[in-house]
């Protein structure tokens, strides 16, 4: 009889074998270029949660509005409004996300000191009692990350509603109004000119015929 | 423990629970963050009087799909890329030049049978890191950390900024068309008065449509 753990084990073994085959087929790579090595090390040291949010926000600004603008599945008005809202959401989200993460981590850093090394009581506000847990430099580092992330999440749950949502709404309305004023006006002018050209092209022969006919009938009338 | 305040108990609990499994917590808090952000944005769209109803029918599913697809693509792309990159460094497939040189010149003389597997999936560089000189050890850890950050960042950019917007737009436009069709049906429905005799006269509906044609009023 088939057992769930048997199936899971088989899947696990198969995926391990596949991973092993892929790993074995790719040649070994060595990074010797000093600039590239320095860049990789710099990224590991300096890109933490706030910087990560900032990079994601900037790259989002360079990709998401264009994906919305070229979404041919919806009409142009929806497309342009959606792109405006995306830009507004990225600007609001990146600003609040970066600031909240940056200041939360700073605050937690200052308020989670090892008790023996600090003088003020607020410096150990988030530090667990050393009587109940074994505190080391490494364990306190992970704990700081945990507290920082949880605190940032708590703050962001509030800023989502109190900052992100209203700012996104206001910016969206401003961008849509700007878009209507500039882009659509230019577009309408172009369309209007095309229509006028078409109309005059159609009218010209008709008017000529009409004038000819008027001329003929006038001549005929005079003769008759 | 009995005399400890609630805050102190929470701190100890967090220290013992998440102190070693920070990665897991990062994913859980990330999911909560995405979901709550999506809820806030849905409210912002719903209560924005300047956005027409047809556009809201696109934007609300777009926002909901944004959170859902972000979570799925994070697991499928970001985590996979990060795992693959970490595995590549850990098994020696991708190493800084001086560390690779140390393995291929110094260590291979001492333990040739083991080092010849460098770069194979079952090889573990970490086992030999302790034997390395301090400078190389530091180089390896910095390199590993950097590759992990860069792989996660690349994965996040691909999943959050390329895959998610493409798929959320496909879903939202499909949903918008469905909703508009539904909306139009509900608008048209009250115009057609119920024909109470249709049950008894199978042709009732046809007669009704015939008598209501503007050019054939009887």
HADDOCK unambig.tbl for C-alpha pairs under 7 A between the chains (distance, minus, plus):
assign (segid A and resid 20 and name CA) (segid B and resid 121 and name CA) 5.05 0.50 0.50
assign (segid A and resid 23 and name CA) (segid B and resid 120 and name CA) 6.50 0.50 0.50
assign (segid A and resid 23 and name CA) (segid B and resid 121 and name CA) 5.69 0.50 0.50
assign (segid A and resid 24 and name CA) (segid B and resid 120 and name CA) 5.46 0.50 0.50
assign (segid A and resid 24 and name CA) (segid B and resid 121 and name CA) 6.53 0.50 0.50
assign (segid A and resid 28 and name CA) (segid B and resid 93 and name CA) 4.52 0.50 0.50
assign (segid A and resid 28 and name CA) (segid B and resid 94 and name CA) 6.18 0.50 0.50
assign (segid A and resid 28 and name CA) (segid B and resid 119 and name CA) 5.96 0.50 0.50
assign (segid A and resid 29 and name CA) (segid B and resid 93 and name CA) 5.85 0.50 0.50
assign (segid A and resid 29 and name CA) (segid B and resid 94 and name CA) 4.81 0.50 0.50
assign (segid A and resid 29 and name CA) (segid B and resid 95 and name CA) 6.62 0.50 0.50
assign (segid A and resid 30 and name CA) (segid B and resid 94 and name CA) 5.74 0.50 0.50
assign (segid A and resid 30 and name CA) (segid B and resid 95 and name CA) 5.09 0.50 0.50
assign (segid A and resid 30 and name CA) (segid B and resid 96 and name CA) 5.55 0.50 0.50
assign (segid A and resid 30 and name CA) (segid B and resid 97 and name CA) 5.30 0.50 0.50
assign (segid A and resid 30 and name CA) (segid B and resid 100 and name CA) 6.82 0.50 0.50
assign (segid A and resid 31 and name CA) (segid B and resid 95 and name CA) 6.26 0.50 0.50
assign (segid A and resid 31 and name CA) (segid B and resid 96 and name CA) 4.74 0.50 0.50
assign (segid A and resid 31 and name CA) (segid B and resid 97 and name CA) 5.26 0.50 0.50
assign (segid A and resid 32 and name CA) (segid B and resid 96 and name CA) 6.09 0.50 0.50
assign (segid A and resid 32 and name CA) (segid B and resid 97 and name CA) 4.47 0.50 0.50
assign (segid A and resid 40 and name CA) (segid B and resid 143 and name CA) 6.26 0.50 0.50
assign (segid A and resid 40 and name CA) (segid B and resid 146 and name CA) 4.81 0.50 0.50
assign (segid A and resid 40 and name CA) (segid B and resid 147 and name CA) 6.42 0.50 0.50
assign (segid A and resid 41 and name CA) (segid B and resid 142 and name CA) 5.31 0.50 0.50
assign (segid A and resid 41 and name CA) (segid B and resid 143 and name CA) 5.56 0.50 0.50
assign (segid A and resid 41 and name CA) (segid B and resid 146 and name CA) 5.14 0.50 0.50
assign (segid A and resid 43 and name CA) (segid B and resid 146 and name CA) 5.26 0.50 0.50
assign (segid A and resid 43 and name CA) (segid B and resid 149 and name CA) 6.72 0.50 0.50
assign (segid A and resid 43 and name CA) (segid B and resid 150 and name CA) 6.89 0.50 0.50
assign (segid A and resid 44 and name CA) (segid B and resid 142 and name CA) 6.52 0.50 0.50
assign (segid A and resid 44 and name CA) (segid B and resid 145 and name CA) 4.98 0.50 0.50
assign (segid A and resid 44 and name CA) (segid B and resid 146 and name CA) 3.59 0.50 0.50
assign (segid A and resid 44 and name CA) (segid B and resid 149 and name CA) 5.79 0.50 0.50
assign (segid A and resid 56 and name CA) (segid B and resid 157 and name CA) 6.20 0.50 0.50
assign (segid A and resid 60 and name CA) (segid B and resid 161 and name CA) 5.18 0.50 0.50
assign (segid A and resid 63 and name CA) (segid B and resid 161 and name CA) 6.35 0.50 0.50
assign (segid A and resid 63 and name CA) (segid B and resid 162 and name CA) 6.86 0.50 0.50
assign (segid A and resid 64 and name CA) (segid B and resid 161 and name CA) 6.08 0.50 0.50
assign (segid A and resid 64 and name CA) (segid B and resid 165 and name CA) 6.25 0.50 0.50
assign (segid A and resid 67 and name CA) (segid B and resid 165 and name CA) 6.76 0.50 0.50
assign (segid A and resid 67 and name CA) (segid B and resid 166 and name CA) 6.61 0.50 0.50
assign (segid A and resid 73 and name CA) (segid B and resid 173 and name CA) 6.09 0.50 0.50
assign (segid A and resid 74 and name CA) (segid B and resid 173 and name CA) 6.16 0.50 0.50
assign (segid A and resid 78 and name CA) (segid B and resid 55 and name CA) 5.33 0.50 0.50
assign (segid A and resid 82 and name CA) (segid B and resid 59 and name CA) 6.78 0.50 0.50
assign (segid A and resid 128 and name CA) (segid B and resid 8 and name CA) 6.47 0.50 0.50
assign (segid A and resid 128 and name CA) (segid B and resid 11 and name CA) 5.43 0.50 0.50
assign (segid A and resid 128 and name CA) (segid B and resid 12 and name CA) 5.58 0.50 0.50
assign (segid A and resid 139 and name CA) (segid B and resid 19 and name CA) 6.42 0.50 0.50
assign (segid A and resid 142 and name CA) (segid B and resid 19 and name CA) 5.40 0.50 0.50
assign (segid A and resid 142 and name CA) (segid B and resid 20 and name CA) 7.00 0.50 0.50
assign (segid A and resid 142 and name CA) (segid B and resid 22 and name CA) 6.82 0.50 0.50
assign (segid A and resid 143 and name CA) (segid B and resid 15 and name CA) 5.77 0.50 0.50
assign (segid A and resid 143 and name CA) (segid B and resid 19 and name CA) 5.09 0.50 0.50
assign (segid A and resid 146 and name CA) (segid B and resid 18 and name CA) 6.71 0.50 0.50
assign (segid A and resid 146 and name CA) (segid B and resid 22 and name CA) 6.30 0.50 0.50
assign (segid A and resid 153 and name CA) (segid B and resid 29 and name CA) 6.79 0.50 0.50
assign (segid A and resid 153 and name CA) (segid B and resid 33 and name CA) 6.44 0.50 0.50
assign (segid A and resid 157 and name CA) (segid B and resid 36 and name CA) 6.51 0.50 0.50
assign (segid A and resid 160 and name CA) (segid B and resid 37 and name CA) 5.60 0.50 0.50
assign (segid A and resid 160 and name CA) (segid B and resid 40 and name CA) 5.91 0.50 0.50
assign (segid A and resid 161 and name CA) (segid B and resid 40 and name CA) 5.35 0.50 0.50
assign (segid A and resid 165 and name CA) (segid B and resid 40 and name CA) 5.74 0.50 0.50
assign (segid A and resid 165 and name CA) (segid B and resid 41 and name CA) 5.43 0.50 0.50
assign (segid A and resid 165 and name CA) (segid B and resid 44 and name CA) 5.25 0.50 0.50
assign (segid A and resid 166 and name CA) (segid B and resid 44 and name CA) 6.56 0.50 0.50
assign (segid A and resid 169 and name CA) (segid B and resid 44 and name CA) 5.92 0.50 0.50
assign (segid A and resid 169 and name CA) (segid B and resid 48 and name CA) 6.67 0.50 0.50
assign (segid A and resid 173 and name CA) (segid B and resid 50 and name CA) 6.88 0.50 0.50
